[in-house]
């Protein structure tokens, strides 16, 4: 995989939109075929990508999209900040249009100017797992990952490699 360079969310959205139909057709074929090697291929690309790319140089996800928060996330974050969960909820959390708990503000209230996370050890599960390119059964989250191409340079490049590489998936 080529070295990944930072792209802003605006650049990523532009590139993703330009290739949307082609990518959607590719994903449709992947979903139909469900290649047994897809996870191995994506995981290899994930690790290659993060060998040369640091989330600290980017933080697009922290700046533009918010994690869905679970009750356990809220309890863990409140404990980390030495707050009661109800106080944490009141100060930082709102319910979105899907009835999910999310942070009230963007960028993330715990993102520091140097892109470090103030609550990294206690960060929400969704943050721990993002960008999901190392998860099992990747075929189940192809649509979500395609959407994440608009935010994460790594996901964008993984998809580009999947479409244009020689992985013999289709």
C-alpha positions in Angstrom: 0.0 0.0 0.0 1.3 3.5 -0.8 2.0 5.9 2.0 -1.2 7.6 3.1 -1.3 11.4 3.2 -3.6 13.5 5.3 -6.8 14.6 3.5 -9.4 16.9 5.0 -13.0 15.8 5.3 -13.9 18.1 2.4 -11.2 16.5 0.2 -12.3 13.0 1.2 -15.9 13.8 0.5 -15.1 15.2 -2.9 -13.0 12.1 -3.8 -15.6 9.7 -2.4 -18.4 11.4 -4.2 -16.5 11.3 -7.5 -16.1 7.5 -7.2 -19.4 6.8 -5.4 -21.1 4.8 -8.3 -18.0 2.8 -9.1 -17.5 2.0 -5.4 -21.2 1.1 -4.9 -21.1 -1.3 -7.8 -17.9 -2.9 -6.4 -19.5 -3.2 -2.9 -22.6 -4.8 -4.4 -20.4 -7.5 -6.0 -18.5 -8.0 -2.8 -21.7 -8.4 -0.8 -23.0 -11.0 -3.3 -19.8 -13.0 -3.4 -18.7 -12.6 0.2 -15.1 -13.6 -0.4 -13.6 -15.7 2.4 -10.3 -13.8 2.2 -11.9 -10.3 2.5 -11.1 -10.0 6.3 -7.5 -11.1 5.8 -7.0 -8.7 2.9 -8.6 -5.7 4.7 -6.7 -6.5 7.9 -3.4 -6.6 6.0 -4.3 -3.2 4.3 -5.3 -1.8 7.7 -1.9 -2.7 9.3 0.1 -1.5 6.3 -1.8 1.8 6.4 -1.2 2.4 10.1 2.5 1.6 9.7 2.8 4.9 7.9 -0.1 6.9 9.1 -0.8 8.3 12.6 -4.3 9.3 13.7 -2.6 12.1 15.6 -1.8 13.8 12.3 -5.5 13.7 11.4 -8.2 13.4 14.0 -10.9 14.0 11.3 -13.2 11.6 13.1 -12.9 13.5 16.4 -13.4 16.8 14.6 -16.4 15.9 12.5 -18.3 12.8 13.6 -19.3 11.8 17.0 -19.4 8.3 18.5 -22.6 6.7 19.7 -22.2 6.5 23.5 -23.4 3.5 25.5 -24.3 3.6 29.2 -21.0 1.9 29.9 -19.1 4.6 28.0 -20.9 7.3 30.0 -20.1 5.6 33.3 -16.5 5.0 32.3 -16.0 8.6 31.1 -17.7 10.0 34.2 -15.5 7.9 36.5 -12.4 9.1 34.5 -13.4 12.7 35.0 -14.4 12.1 38.6 -18.0 13.1 37.9 -21.3 11.4 38.6 -22.8 9.8 35.4 -25.8 12.1 35.6 -23.6 15.2 35.7 -21.5 13.9 32.8 -24.7 13.2 30.9 -26.1 16.7 31.6 -22.9 18.5 30.6 -21.7 16.4 27.6 -24.5 14.2 26.2 -27.6 14.6 24.1 -30.0 12.3 22.3 -29.7 12.4 18.5 -32.4 11.8 15.8 -31.9 8.0 16.0 -32.4 8.1 19.8 -28.7 7.4 20.4 -26.6 9.1 23.1 -23.9 11.4 21.4 -21.7 14.3 22.5 -23.4 17.7 22.4 -20.6 19.3 20.5 -18.1 18.9 17.7 -15.2 18.7 17.7 -15.2 16.2 20.5 -15.1 18.0 23.8 -12.1 15.9 24.8 -10.0 16.5 21.7 -7.0 18.6 22.6 -5.3 21.1 20.2 -2.5 18.6 19.4 -5.0 16.0 18.4 -4.5 13.9 21.6 -7.5 12.7 23.5 -7.9 13.9 27.0 -9.8 10.7 28.0 -7.9 8.2 25.7 -7.7 5.4 28.3 -11.5 5.7 28.9 -12.7 6.7 25.4 -16.0 5.4 24.1 -16.1 1.9 22.5 -16.9 3.5 19.1 -13.7 5.5 19.3 -11.7 2.5 20.3 -13.0 0.5 17.3 -12.8 3.2 14.6 -12.2 3.0 11.7 -13.4 -0.6 11.9 -11.0 -1.8 9.1 -9.6 -4.4 11.5 -12.8 -6.0 12.6 -14.0 -9.4 11.6 -16.8 -9.9 9.1 -16.0 -6.7 7.3 -18.5 -7.6 4.7 -21.2 -6.7 7.2 -20.1 -3.1 7.5 -19.3 -2.3 3.9 -21.8 0.5 3.7 -20.7 2.1 7.0 -17.1 1.8 5.8 -18.0 3.4 2.5 -19.5 6.3 4.4 -16.3 6.5 6.6 -14.3 7.1 3.4 -15.6 10.7 3.7 -13.9 11.1 7.1 -10.9 8.8 7.4 -7.9 8.8 4.9 -7.1 5.2 5.9 -10.5 3.9 5.1 -10.5 5.8 1.8 -7.1 4.3 0.8 -8.2 0.8 2.0 -11.2 1.0 -0.3 -9.1 2.3 -3.2 -6.7 -0.6 -2.8 -9.6 -3.1 -2.6 -11.1 -1.7 -5.8 -7.9 -1.2 -7.7 -5.5 -3.7 -6.2 -4.7 -7.3 -7.1 -6.4 -9.0 -4.2 -8.5 -11.3 -6.5 -11.6 -10.8 -4.4 -14.1 -11.0 -7.2 
